[in-house]
Amino acid sequence: MKSFFALLSLFLTTTPLHAGSKSVANPIFSYTHMQPSPYTMPGGNIIFGSSVAIGITDFMEISTDVLRNFYMQYNAQVKFQLIDVSGFAAGLIGGWTYYTQGSQQIMIVSPGLTTAYGLSDSFAWILGGNVNFTNITVNYGGVTTSSLLRGTQVGSDLAWSYQSKKKTVQVMCSLQA
């Protein structure tokens, strides 16, 4: 059954169901790879894929990673678009994750920020990060931890768009720390 949902999610990811668009100051800020875009989906729209996201308003969206939910790693994310001007955009992001590892119940809350800087008409730099707060004390002295228990993260994307006005080609480079 899990294999079926994994294949269905992969299919939906490669053929996203996306309706509508909204006017944004710099479309290149949407071309991210590893980092979340500071832009939110237009209100009333929904996207299905390995994640499901719903635009609540033009400045707020909620989402969940469907595959992680099937593996009992329950999660939800919220994003607020704060600033959108021609050379800069910023958004607040927040996440919640709950799962069980052995007999231990783990909950993680992760507030963060994502920003985008217009370097030119064709280049944008996306910089973001988050802090993870958990309900357990992590002791690294000889203990192997799960890859699900992450610490603070900072990441960066460089987006380039050939003929940016027509949005034809995007090339992304990413750096995760």
N, C-alpha and C positions, 0 to 999 in steps of 0.2 A: 504494500500500500504506500509506503514512504517513497518507493521508487517511482510509482505513478505520479505522486505529487511533485517530486523532483523534476520529472520529465515535463509535466504540465507547466510548472513554473519556468523551466528553461524555454519552452515554446512561447509562453506569454512574454518572457523577457525579450526574445528576438522579434516578436511582433507586438509591440506595445499598443494598447488601446488608449489613445490620447486625443482629447477633443479640446478645441479652443486654444486661444493664446491671449496674452495681454501685452500691452505696450511697455517696453522696458527701455531704460536710458542707454544701455550698452549690451546688445545681444551676446557678445563674446563671453560675458560673465556667466552665461548658462552652459558653456562648453567645458565642464569640469570632468576630471577623470577619477581621482581618488577623493577629492574634497567635495563636500556638499556645496552646491551653488548658494549664494546668498539670496537668490530669487526663490519665491514660492510659486506654486501652481495657481492659476486663476481660480477664484471661488467657484464652487459647483462642479469642478472637474475631478475626475478620478483616473488613476493610472494603475493597471494591473501588470505585474511581472513577478520577479522573485520577491519584490516588495509591493505593497499596495499603499498608495498615497491618495489623500483626498484634500482638495483645496477647500478649506472651510470659508475663508474670505480671500480677497486678493493679496492679503498680507500674512495669512496664517495657513499652514498645512499640517496635517497629521499623517503619520505613516507607521507601518509595521513591516518587518522582514518576515515574510510568510514561511520561508524554509526553516528559519530558526524556530518559529512557533511549532512547526511539525515535529521538531526534535526537542520539544518541551523547554525551549529557551525563550520564554515569553518576553515580548519587547514592544515598545511603542516609542515613537519619536514625535517631536513637535518642532516646527520652525516658524519664526516670525521674521518677515522682511522689514528691516528698520529704515535703511537709507538706500536710495537709488538716484544717483546723479550721474552725469556722463562719465566721469573718471573714477567713480568710487561707488561701491555698494556694500552693505553689511547686513548680516542676519544673525539672530540669536537662535541657537539650537539647543534642544534638551532631549535626553533619552532616559529610558527606564528599561531595565532588564531584570528578569527573575528566573532562576533555574536552581536545580538541586544537583549537588555534586557529592555522591556518596550519601551520607545522612545529613549533610549540611545544606541548608537553604540559603541561597545567596541572592541578594538584591543589590543592583547597581543603579545609581542615579548619576547622569553625566551631562552637566550644563556645558555649553561651549559657544564659540563665536566663529563665524566664517566671514571673510572679507574678500573683496575683489578690487583690484587696482588696474585701471586702463593705462597700459604703458604706451600704446599708440592705437591707431584705428584697427590694427590687426593683431595686437598682442595684449593679453591680460594675464595678470598674476593673481592667483587665488591662494589665499593663506588662511588657514583655520586651525582650530584646536579645541580640545575639551579636557576637562578634569573629571575623573571618575571617583565617586564616593561609594563605598560599599559598607555593608552591615557586618562584615567580618574583619578580624585582624589578620593580616598576612604576615607570616613568619617565613622569611626566605632562607633561614639557616638549615640547609640540607633538605628542604621540602620542595618537591616538584609541584608547581602550580599549573592550573589549566590555562590554555591560551585564551579562554573566555574571560579571565580575570585580568583586565587591562589596566594600565596606569594612565597617567596623563599623556596625551598625544598632541603632537603638532605636525602639520603637514602642509605641503605646498604643491600647487599645480601651475604650470605655465601653458597657457592656451594660445595657439596661433590659428588664425583663420585667413585663408587665401580668399581674396575678394569678400571681405567681411560684410559688406552691405548686402550681398546675395546669400551669405551663409552657406558656402559651397563645400569647403574642405576644412576640417579641424585637425590639428596635430597637438597632442597633449604630452607633456612631460611631467612626471610626478616624483616627489620626494617625501617620504614618510620618515619621521624621527620618533 
